[in-house]
Structures are given as structure tokens and as C-alpha cells.
């Protein structure tokens, strides 16, 4: 049970961590600013610099869902990262 709790907490931190990392490094004051076209160029640069394997594929998928409003499934984190870059 403790292991499952740790995994859930780690997944939640990673999920928040990716979006927070993109927002902070793009100069966004709020996560919702990630959807604003003013920041798209900065976001693309920031995402390019993040190694795909820093986050599990599920976290990348959830970031895509948050930013694009679409739910997509990917086999690898790199595929998901590339899809997110296409959005920007």
C-alpha cells in the first residue's frame, strides 16, 4: 500500500512538474498562460530543451491534453514530446 501511495504522489509531482517547468522557463506567470499565443514561441523553445525521458509518457500525454484540449495516446515520451512541439 505504501508503495502505491508513493507512486501516485510521484506521478502527481511529475505531472505538475512538467507543466510548471514549461511555464516557469517560458516566462508564464500562471499555468493558464501556456494556452496564450504570446508564449507559444517561448514554450516551443523550452519544450525542445526538455529531455523526453525526464517525464513518463503519461505525463507528456496529460500536458498535451491540458494545452491542446485533446486526448491522445503515445507509445513513447519522445513521440508525445514531438506532438506537443507540433502544437506550438
C-alpha positions as CSV (number, residue, x, y, z in Angstrom):
1,X,0.0,0.0,0.0
2,X,2.8,2.4,0.9
3,X,4.5,1.8,-2.4
4,X,1.3,2.6,-4.3
5,X,0.9,5.8,-2.4
6,X,4.5,6.8,-3.2
7,X,3.9,6.0,-6.9
8,X,0.8,8.1,-7.0
9,X,2.5,11.0,-5.3
10,X,5.5,10.8,-7.6
11,X,3.2,10.7,-10.7
12,X,1.3,13.8,-9.5
13,X,4.6,15.7,-8.8
14,X,5.9,14.8,-12.2
15,X,2.7,15.9,-13.9
16,X,2.7,19.2,-12.2
17,X,6.5,19.4,-12.6
18,X,6.4,19.3,-16.4
19,X,3.7,22.0,-16.8
20,X,5.3,24.1,-14.1
21,X,8.7,23.7,-15.7
22,X,7.4,24.8,-19.1
23,X,5.5,27.7,-17.7
24,X,8.4,29.0,-15.5
25,X,11.0,28.7,-18.2
26,X,8.7,30.4,-20.7
27,X,8.1,33.4,-18.5
28,X,4.4,32.5,-17.8
29,X,3.0,33.8,-14.6
30,X,0.2,31.2,-14.5
31,X,-0.2,27.7,-15.9
32,X,-3.2,29.0,-17.9
33,X,-0.8,31.4,-19.7
34,X,0.6,28.3,-21.5
35,X,-2.5,28.4,-23.7
36,X,-1.9,32.0,-24.7
37,X,-0.4,32.6,-28.1
38,X,2.0,35.2,-26.8
39,X,4.0,32.5,-25.1
40,X,4.0,29.8,-27.8
41,X,7.4,30.7,-29.3
42,X,9.0,30.6,-25.8
43,X,7.1,27.3,-24.9
44,X,8.4,25.6,-28.1
45,X,12.0,26.5,-27.2
46,X,11.6,25.4,-23.6
47,X,10.0,22.1,-24.6
48,X,12.7,21.4,-27.1
49,X,15.3,21.7,-24.3
50,X,13.5,19.2,-22.0
51,X,14.7,15.6,-22.5
52,X,11.7,13.4,-23.2
53,X,12.8,10.8,-20.7
54,X,12.7,13.4,-17.8
55,X,9.0,12.5,-17.6
56,X,6.9,9.4,-18.2
57,X,4.8,9.2,-21.4
58,X,1.6,9.6,-19.3
59,X,2.8,13.0,-18.0
60,X,3.5,14.2,-21.5
61,X,0.1,13.0,-22.6
62,X,-1.6,14.9,-19.8
63,X,0.4,18.1,-20.7
64,X,-0.8,17.7,-24.3
65,X,-4.4,17.3,-23.0
66,X,-4.0,20.4,-20.8
67,X,-2.5,22.6,-23.6
68,X,-4.4,21.4,-26.6
69,X,-7.7,20.0,-25.2
70,X,-7.2,16.7,-27.0
71,X,-6.6,13.3,-25.5
72,X,-4.0,11.3,-27.4
73,X,-2.1,8.1,-26.6
74,X,1.6,7.6,-27.4
75,X,4.0,4.7,-27.1
76,X,6.9,6.8,-26.0
77,X,7.6,10.0,-24.2
78,X,9.6,11.2,-27.3
79,X,6.5,10.7,-29.6
80,X,4.4,12.7,-27.1
81,X,7.0,15.5,-26.8
82,X,7.1,15.8,-30.6
83,X,3.3,16.0,-30.8
84,X,3.4,18.8,-28.2
85,X,6.1,20.6,-30.3
86,X,3.8,20.4,-33.3
87,X,1.1,22.2,-31.4
88,X,3.5,25.1,-30.9
